[in-house]
Amino acid sequence: MRSRHIFRAFPDVEVAMMPVRNALVVGAGIGGLGAAAALGRHGVDVEVVEVRPDSRVVGVGINQPGNSLRALDVLGVLEECLAVGYPYDRNEHLDWQGRPIVVTPCSLGTDRVPPNNALARADLHRILLGAARRAGARIVHGVSVAELVDDGDGVSVTFTDGRAARFDVVVGFDGIRSPLRRRLFGDAYEPEYTGFAVWRVTLPRPAEVTHTMLFHGDRSNTGVIPLSREEMYLLHVTAEPEDARYEPADFRELLRRRLAGYGGLVAELREDLPLEGIVYSPLSEVHLPAPWHVGRVIVLGDAAHASAPNLTQGAAMALEDAVVLADELARDRPVEDSLAAVSAARFGRTKLVQDVSHGILVTEMSITADGLEEFAMNLREHLPGQAAFIEAELNKPFRLERSADVVAP
Ligand SMILES: Cc1cc2nc3c(=O)[nH]c(=O)nc-3n(C[C@H](O)[C@H](O)[C@H](O)COP(=O)(O)OP(=O)(O)OC[C@H]3O[C@@H](n4cnc5c(N)ncnc54)[C@H](O)[C@@H]3O)c2cc1C
């Protein structure tokens, strides 16, 4: 029999004793910090190792759709995210001259969470770091896994700083190029380049940018997303060679040239691009078949299912993974069975997100200037129904039935 106890850090939270006492999380990105917070809130002693030397994050803004906000709510940080972000409830599609095509209201969310809340990546990172630390996790920067031996009863880990420790479970949220995935599954599931890349930059928010606006152009796509009352971010997706290596000093000019055919708002923004702060990201995907674990070690988030960003669901999937992982590990059964349950629960949902995101990316990038009118007609006819379908799926609960002896925070 397991005994109930009151977890000291959260006196109002009653949790069951977990079969897992301690966990190593590899990677202090969005999913890793989310997992540290979720596991810590269940009473697990968590160490997080992050290869980067400090907690600074590169990046621009990030949209958190309603399902992600539900996961952030479980981690106790919904209000913090809403306080710094920009909630919005619709997506507007226009052509590259700024002529309106269609507006789709967004039906994600609940009474408690808005359909979307976009915020600066640095803010999301700071908030998740706080949640992980408050849940008792230790976060060590500049360190990674040097060696790892799973003997069935636990995992012995040697770190790159020479320390050694033993864990009940090891969780890899080490991103799209995951070394842990390679260690578990070899090189069969390396990232696959989509053929497209995105340029992004934070800019002052014009008053009209109160929701996502997507401008469809000639084999390219430009978007603006509000991040706060003061800021928004601009994104521009284009076909780029896989081996493109552009100099950051040239980013402004390269982006200006790519935006050359656009009129309206995008043309105005093109004239005010800053010299610094432009980020270039090739878009790749990871397709790791389930199960995502070997023994007591599992990979999750981008390491297992990195997706094109068109649905703004990658971080959402990583945060949902984190919550489901903690739920499953709280069950009174062998760790390996719980890890198998995680990928079984998550595979279909993450695959749906990958497939839909990929489909949107490829379709949008195939539109030429000549085909824009036909594309606009199709979008008007089909998009509202397609968006409603995927949002209904994403609105479904992502947590499984809780076992009777685990009380949710
Ligand atoms: C252009 C673009 C736009 C996007 N926009 C959105 C959006 O609007 N909304 C959304 O929900 N998602 C978005 N995403 C996706 C989202 O950023 C990712 O899905 C999310 O960050 C995945 O979280 P993760 O924790 O799995 O990986 P990451 O956040 O990448 O974290 C991985 C961490 O592991 C660390 N690491 C790597 N190797 C090691 C190692 N050996 N040892 C220790 N640590 C290691 C890395 O330094 C990093 O900190 C976007 C992605 C792209 C490319």
The ligand as a Gaussian input file, in Angstrom:
#p B3LYP/6-31G(d) Opt

LIG

0 1
 C       10.425000      29.324000     -36.032000
 C        9.729000      28.614000     -34.934000
 C        8.599000      29.183000     -34.348000
 C        7.927000      28.508000     -33.342000
 N        6.812000      29.073000     -32.785000
 C        6.120000      28.401000     -31.849000
 C        4.944000      28.962000     -31.272000
 O        4.558000      30.092000     -31.594000
 N        4.271000      28.226000     -30.343000
 C        4.693000      26.984000     -29.943000
 O        4.030000      26.346000     -29.094000
 N        5.824000      26.440000     -30.455000
 C        6.546000      27.116000     -31.373000
 N        7.699000      26.590000     -31.884000
 C        8.172000      25.283000     -31.402000
 C        8.849000      25.357000     -30.041000
 O        9.856000      26.356000     -30.002000
 C        9.472000      24.004000     -29.715000
 O        8.585000      22.986000     -30.064000
 C        9.782000      23.902000     -28.218000
 O       10.777000      24.831000     -27.878000
 C       10.230000      22.484000     -27.881000
 O       10.587000      22.417000     -26.530000
 P       11.690000      21.363000     -26.066000
 O       11.832000      21.552000     -24.604000
 O       11.355000      20.027000     -26.592000
 O       13.019000      21.819000     -26.810000
 P       13.829000      23.173000     -26.643000
 O       12.943000      24.268000     -26.152000
 O       14.573000      23.342000     -27.905000
 O       14.876000      22.868000     -25.484000
 C       15.930000      21.940000     -25.619000
 C       16.977000      22.295000     -24.591000
 O       17.899000      21.218000     -24.479000
 C       19.206000      21.756000     -24.397000
 N       20.151000      20.712000     -24.791000
 C       20.459000      20.282000     -26.039000
 N       21.385000      19.298000     -25.979000
 C       21.655000      19.105000     -24.670000
 C       22.518000      18.244000     -23.966000
 N       23.310000      17.379000     -24.611000
 N       22.555000      18.306000     -22.620000
 C       21.786000      19.201000     -21.938000
 N       20.954000      20.055000     -22.549000
 C       20.878000      20.004000     -23.900000
 C       19.153000      22.951000     -25.328000
 O       20.207000      23.860000     -25.078000
 C       17.785000      23.524000     -24.976000
 O       17.841000      24.419000     -23.890000
 C        8.388000      27.235000     -32.896000
 C        9.536000      26.688000     -33.467000
 C       10.201000      27.358000     -34.480000
 C       11.427000      26.728000     -35.073000

